[in-house]
Amino acid sequence: MTAALEAIGITRRYDQGGLTVEALRGVTLTIGSGDHAAIVGPSGSGKSTLMHILGGLDRPSSGTLRIGGRDVAALKPDELADVRNRTIGFVFQSFHLLARTTALDNVAMPLVYRGLRGAERRRRAREVLELVGLGHRTGHRPSQLSGGEQQRVAIARALVTEPAVLLADEPTGNLDSVRGGEILDLLDDLNRERGVALVIVTHDAEVAGRARRQIHVKDGLVTEAETVA
């Protein structure tokens, strides 16, 4: 399996009031193309820090991180931003949509950094909104959409750049069980039918149970990584 993301001996330390906090302590982990993994662990275990490191949103204190085969340590900030934009899509619990912007333009936003013209950005955004079942809501703003619809817009925004990896941090945390189930079904379909590697950070055992791999994080260490039959 080709490695989409590869972490080798990753540590992450923070200074807090003169004290050093070790959020990650030597994590080695590979996410392959088309993988479906859940990163699980209690609050404060380091799982969200790990997701931010894997996604290139934060740099490790030591160790090696490769995104699409490229060593993050060798990249300048603008180069890292470009690799991140082309390789990774992010879905967050709180959606992070622009309140005064339509669903169509929210989804098209990442393509601005590709230098695409407005018409091409909107065409691609419309296609992805169709994919997530929101082709009829392109002109609506977030306040006019349900929570489940807002999360679908966020997923469409993550997919519009055609990433190899989709990182989702508690993607159903703000949704009821019915809407949350719909979002998980959608993510599963994207992984299975489009081959997008899916990594979900969760504390919910039921959500984690849908993944083929469960990666357990405790006290900044990966304590278990198993393939689910």
C-alpha positions as CSV (number, residue, x, y, z in Angstrom):
1,M,0.0,0.0,0.0
2,T,1.4,3.4,-1.0
3,A,1.9,5.8,2.0
4,A,-0.2,8.9,1.7
5,L,1.0,10.1,5.2
6,E,4.0,8.7,7.1
7,A,5.1,9.7,10.6
8,I,8.3,8.3,12.0
9,G,9.3,8.9,15.7
10,I,7.1,12.1,15.9
11,T,7.2,14.1,19.1
12,R,5.4,17.4,19.9
13,R,6.3,19.4,22.9
14,Y,4.7,22.6,24.2
15,D,5.9,25.1,26.7
16,Q,3.2,26.1,29.2
17,G,4.2,28.5,31.9
18,G,7.7,27.3,32.0
19,L,6.7,23.7,32.0
20,T,7.2,21.4,29.0
21,V,4.2,19.3,28.0
22,E,4.8,16.3,25.8
23,A,1.7,15.9,23.7
24,L,3.2,13.3,21.4
25,R,6.1,11.0,22.5
26,G,7.6,9.1,19.5
27,V,4.7,8.2,17.3
28,T,5.3,6.1,14.2
29,L,2.3,5.6,11.9
30,T,1.5,5.2,8.2
31,I,-1.8,6.0,6.5
32,G,-1.9,4.3,3.1
33,S,-3.8,5.3,0.0
34,G,-7.4,4.3,0.3
35,D,-7.0,3.6,4.1
36,H,-9.9,3.9,6.5
37,A,-8.6,4.5,10.1
38,A,-10.0,5.8,13.3
39,I,-7.7,7.6,15.8
40,V,-9.3,7.0,19.3
41,G,-8.4,8.0,22.8
42,P,-9.6,9.9,25.8
43,S,-9.5,13.7,26.1
44,G,-5.9,14.9,26.4
45,S,-4.4,11.7,25.0
46,G,-2.8,13.6,22.0
47,K,-5.2,12.4,19.2
48,S,-6.1,15.9,18.0
49,T,-2.5,16.9,18.1
50,L,-1.6,13.9,16.0
51,M,-4.3,14.8,13.5
52,H,-2.9,18.4,13.2
53,I,0.6,17.0,12.8
54,L,-0.5,14.5,10.1
55,G,-2.3,17.2,8.3
56,G,0.6,19.6,8.3
57,L,-1.3,22.2,10.4
58,D,1.5,21.9,13.0
59,R,5.1,20.8,12.7
60,P,6.6,18.1,15.0
61,S,9.2,19.0,17.5
62,S,11.3,16.0,16.3
63,G,10.9,13.0,14.0
64,T,10.0,12.8,10.3
65,L,6.6,13.5,8.7
66,R,6.1,12.8,5.0
67,I,3.0,14.0,3.2
68,G,2.6,12.4,-0.2
69,G,6.3,11.2,0.1
70,R,7.6,14.7,0.8
71,D,9.5,15.4,4.0
72,V,7.7,18.3,5.7
73,A,11.0,19.5,7.4
74,A,12.4,20.3,3.9
75,L,9.4,22.5,2.9
76,K,9.1,26.2,3.2
77,P,5.8,27.5,4.6
78,D,4.4,28.3,1.2
79,E,5.5,24.9,-0.1
80,L,3.9,23.1,2.8
81,A,0.7,25.1,2.2
82,D,0.7,24.0,-1.4
83,V,1.3,20.3,-0.5
84,R,-1.4,20.5,2.1
85,N,-3.9,22.1,-0.3
86,R,-3.3,19.4,-2.9
87,T,-3.1,16.3,-0.7
88,I,-5.3,16.8,2.4
89,G,-8.9,17.7,3.0
90,F,-10.0,18.7,6.5
91,V,-13.4,18.3,8.1
92,F,-13.9,19.7,11.6
93,Q,-16.6,19.3,14.3
94,S,-17.5,23.0,14.1
95,F,-17.8,23.2,10.3
96,H,-15.9,26.5,10.0
97,L,-18.0,27.9,7.2
98,L,-18.0,31.6,6.2
99,A,-21.4,32.9,7.6
100,R,-22.1,35.4,4.8
101,T,-21.0,33.2,2.0
102,T,-23.1,30.8,0.0
103,A,-22.6,27.1,0.1
104,L,-21.2,27.2,-3.4
105,D,-18.6,29.9,-2.6
106,N,-17.7,28.3,0.7
107,V,-16.8,25.1,-1.2
108,A,-15.0,26.9,-4.0
109,M,-12.8,28.8,-1.5
110,P,-9.8,26.3,-1.4
111,L,-9.5,26.6,-5.2
112,V,-8.6,30.3,-5.0
113,Y,-5.2,29.1,-3.9
114,R,-4.9,27.1,-7.1
115,G,-5.2,30.2,-9.2
116,L,-8.3,28.9,-10.9
117,R,-10.7,31.4,-12.5
118,G,-14.1,32.0,-10.8
119,A,-16.2,30.1,-13.3
120,E,-14.0,27.0,-13.0
121,R,-14.0,27.2,-9.2
122,R,-17.8,27.4,-9.2
123,R,-18.1,24.5,-11.7
124,R,-16.0,22.2,-9.5
125,A,-17.8,23.3,-6.4
126,R,-21.2,22.6,-7.9
127,E,-20.1,19.1,-8.9
128,V,-18.9,18.3,-5.4
129,L,-22.1,19.7,-3.8
130,E,-24.0,17.4,-6.1
131,L,-21.9,14.5,-4.9
132,V,-22.8,15.1,-1.3
133,G,-26.5,15.6,-2.1
134,L,-26.7,19.4,-1.9
135,G,-26.9,20.4,-5.5
136,H,-30.2,22.1,-4.7
137,R,-28.8,24.2,-1.9
138,T,-25.8,25.9,-3.6
139,G,-27.1,29.4,-3.1
140,H,-28.0,29.0,0.6
141,R,-25.9,30.5,3.4
142,P,-24.9,28.5,6.5
143,S,-27.7,30.0,8.6
144,Q,-30.2,28.7,6.0
145,L,-28.9,25.1,6.3
146,S,-29.4,22.4,9.0
147,G,-26.4,21.1,10.9
148,G,-26.2,18.0,8.8
149,E,-26.3,20.1,5.6
150,Q,-23.6,22.4,6.9
151,Q,-21.4,19.4,7.6
152,R,-22.0,18.2,4.1
153,V,-20.9,21.6,2.8
154,A,-17.7,21.3,4.9
155,I,-17.1,17.8,3.4
156,A,-17.6,19.1,-0.1
157,R,-15.1,21.9,0.6
158,A,-12.6,19.3,1.8
159,L,-13.2,17.2,-1.4
160,V,-13.1,20.0,-4.0
161,T,-9.3,19.9,-4.2
162,E,-9.4,16.1,-4.9
163,P,-7.3,15.2,-1.9
164,A,-5.7,11.8,-1.3
165,V,-6.5,12.0,2.4
166,L,-9.5,13.3,4.3
167,L,-8.9,14.1,8.0
168,A,-12.0,14.4,10.0
169,D,-11.9,15.6,13.7
170,E,-15.1,14.5,15.5
171,P,-17.2,15.2,12.4
172,T,-20.4,14.2,14.0
173,G,-19.9,15.8,17.4
174,N,-22.4,18.6,16.8
175,L,-25.0,16.4,15.1
176,D,-27.8,14.3,16.4
177,S,-27.6,10.5,15.9
178,V,-29.6,10.4,12.7
179,R,-27.7,13.3,11.0
180,G,-24.4,11.9,12.4
181,G,-25.2,8.5,10.9
182,E,-25.9,10.1,7.5
183,I,-22.5,11.9,7.6
184,L,-20.7,8.7,8.5
185,D,-22.4,6.8,5.7
186,L,-21.3,9.6,3.3
187,L,-17.7,9.4,4.5
188,D,-17.7,5.6,4.2
189,D,-19.0,5.9,0.6
190,L,-16.4,8.4,-0.3
191,N,-13.7,6.1,1.0
192,R,-15.0,3.0,-0.7
193,E,-16.1,4.4,-4.0
194,R,-13.6,7.2,-4.6
195,G,-10.6,5.7,-2.8
196,V,-10.0,8.7,-0.6
197,A,-8.0,7.7,2.5
198,L,-10.2,8.5,5.5
199,V,-8.9,9.2,9.0
200,I,-11.5,10.1,11.7
201,V,-10.5,11.3,15.1
202,T,-13.1,10.3,17.6
203,H,-13.8,9.3,21.2
204,D,-16.9,7.4,20.2
205,A,-16.4,3.6,20.0
206,E,-19.3,3.2,17.7
207,V,-17.9,5.7,15.2
208,A,-14.4,4.0,15.5
209,G,-16.0,0.6,14.9
210,R,-16.9,1.6,11.3
211,A,-13.2,1.9,10.4
212,R,-11.0,-0.9,9.1
213,R,-8.2,0.2,11.5
214,Q,-8.4,1.5,15.0
215,I,-5.3,3.5,16.2
216,H,-5.4,4.0,19.9
217,V,-3.6,7.0,21.4
218,K,-2.9,7.3,25.1
219,D,-0.5,9.7,26.9
220,G,1.0,10.8,23.6
221,L,1.8,7.3,22.4
222,V,0.2,4.9,19.9
223,T,-0.6,2.0,22.1
224,E,-2.5,-0.2,19.6
225,A,-3.2,-0.3,15.9
226,E,-5.4,-3.1,14.7
227,T,-7.2,-4.1,11.5
228,V,-10.9,-4.6,12.0
229,A,-12.2,-7.7,10.1
